[in-house]
C-alpha cells in the first residue's frame, strides 16, 4: 500500500531513519505508530500480550542491535525492505542482500549455540 499510494517502499530502517533525520513526519509517524499499536491491539483482542523470550544478556542484545543498525546502513536497507519489498520487485540487490541475511543469521545462530 505504501508503494502504491506514496511511491515509497515499506523498509523499516529507511522510514525510522527519515523520521530521526527530520524527514516529513506526516508520512513516517503513522507507520511507526502502527508498529507500536499492533501488539497493543493484539493484547486487547486476545487478552494477552504476545510472548517473546530472549535467551541473551543485555550487552549481547545491545551489541546485536548496533550490528543490525550498521548492517542496514551498509546494505542500503533492512530485512523488511530487501526481503519483502525488494524480492517482490525482483531487485537483484535485494535478492543478494536477503541471501546474505539468511546465511549470516544461520551462521550466527550456529556460532551462538542455538542448535544445541
C-alpha positions as CSV (number, residue, x, y, z in Angstrom):
1,X,0.0,0.0,0.0
2,X,2.8,2.4,0.9
3,X,4.3,1.8,-2.6
4,X,1.0,2.2,-4.4
5,X,-0.2,5.3,-2.5
6,X,3.0,7.1,-1.8
7,X,5.6,5.6,-4.2
8,X,7.8,4.5,-1.3
9,X,8.7,1.1,-0.1
10,X,8.0,-0.1,3.4
11,X,11.6,-0.5,4.7
12,X,11.6,-0.1,8.4
13,X,15.2,1.3,8.7
14,X,14.5,3.9,6.0
15,X,11.3,5.0,7.5
16,X,12.7,5.3,11.0
17,X,15.9,6.8,9.6
18,X,14.0,9.5,7.8
19,X,11.9,10.2,10.9
20,X,15.0,10.6,13.0
21,X,16.7,12.8,10.4
22,X,13.8,15.2,10.4
23,X,12.0,13.9,7.3
24,X,8.4,14.5,6.6
25,X,6.7,13.3,9.9
26,X,3.3,13.2,8.2
27,X,4.5,10.3,6.1
28,X,6.6,8.5,8.7
29,X,4.9,8.8,12.1
30,X,1.7,6.9,11.2
31,X,3.8,3.9,10.0
32,X,5.9,3.9,13.2
33,X,2.8,4.4,15.4
34,X,1.2,1.4,13.7
35,X,4.2,-0.7,14.6
36,X,3.8,0.2,18.2
37,X,0.0,-0.1,18.3
38,X,0.0,-3.6,16.7
39,X,1.0,-5.5,19.8
40,X,-1.4,-3.4,21.9
41,X,-4.3,-4.2,19.6
42,X,-3.3,-7.9,19.9
43,X,-3.5,-7.6,23.7
44,X,-7.0,-6.0,23.5
45,X,-8.3,-8.7,21.1
46,X,-6.7,-11.8,22.7
47,X,-6.5,-10.6,26.3
48,X,-2.7,-11.3,26.5
49,X,0.5,-9.7,25.3
50,X,2.5,-11.5,22.7
51,X,5.1,-13.6,24.5
52,X,8.7,-13.4,23.4
53,X,11.6,-15.0,25.3
54,X,15.2,-13.8,24.5
55,X,17.9,-16.0,26.0
56,X,20.7,-13.4,25.9
57,X,22.3,-10.9,28.2
58,X,21.6,-7.1,27.8
59,X,25.1,-6.4,26.5
60,X,24.7,-9.1,23.8
61,X,21.3,-7.6,22.8
62,X,22.7,-4.1,22.6
63,X,25.7,-5.2,20.5
64,X,23.4,-7.2,18.3
65,X,21.1,-4.2,17.8
66,X,24.1,-2.0,16.9
67,X,25.4,-4.5,14.4
68,X,21.9,-4.8,12.8
69,X,21.8,-1.0,12.5
70,X,25.3,-0.9,11.0
71,X,24.3,-3.7,8.6
72,X,21.2,-1.8,7.4
73,X,23.3,1.2,6.6
74,X,26.0,-0.9,4.8
75,X,23.4,-3.0,2.9
76,X,21.3,0.1,2.0
77,X,18.2,-1.3,3.7
78,X,16.8,-3.8,6.2
79,X,15.3,-7.2,6.1
80,X,11.8,-5.8,5.5
81,X,12.9,-3.5,2.7
82,X,15.0,-6.1,0.9
83,X,13.4,-9.3,1.9
84,X,9.7,-8.4,1.4
85,X,9.6,-5.4,-0.9
86,X,12.8,-5.8,-2.8
87,X,12.3,-9.5,-3.7
88,X,8.7,-8.8,-4.7
89,X,10.1,-6.2,-7.1
90,X,12.7,-8.7,-8.4
91,X,15.5,-6.5,-7.3
92,X,18.9,-8.3,-7.8
93,X,20.4,-6.3,-5.0
94,X,17.6,-7.3,-2.6
95,X,17.9,-11.0,-3.6
96,X,21.6,-10.9,-2.8
97,X,21.1,-9.0,0.4
98,X,18.4,-11.4,1.6
99,X,20.6,-14.4,0.9
100,X,23.4,-12.7,2.9
101,X,20.9,-12.0,5.8
102,X,19.8,-15.7,5.9
103,X,23.3,-17.1,5.7
104,X,24.6,-14.6,8.3
105,X,21.7,-15.4,10.6
106,X,22.2,-19.2,10.3
107,X,26.0,-18.8,10.9
108,X,25.4,-16.6,14.0
109,X,22.8,-18.9,15.4
110,X,25.2,-21.9,15.0
111,X,28.1,-19.9,16.5
112,X,26.0,-18.8,19.5
113,X,24.9,-22.4,20.1
114,X,21.2,-22.1,19.4
115,X,21.1,-25.5,17.8
116,X,22.5,-27.4,20.8
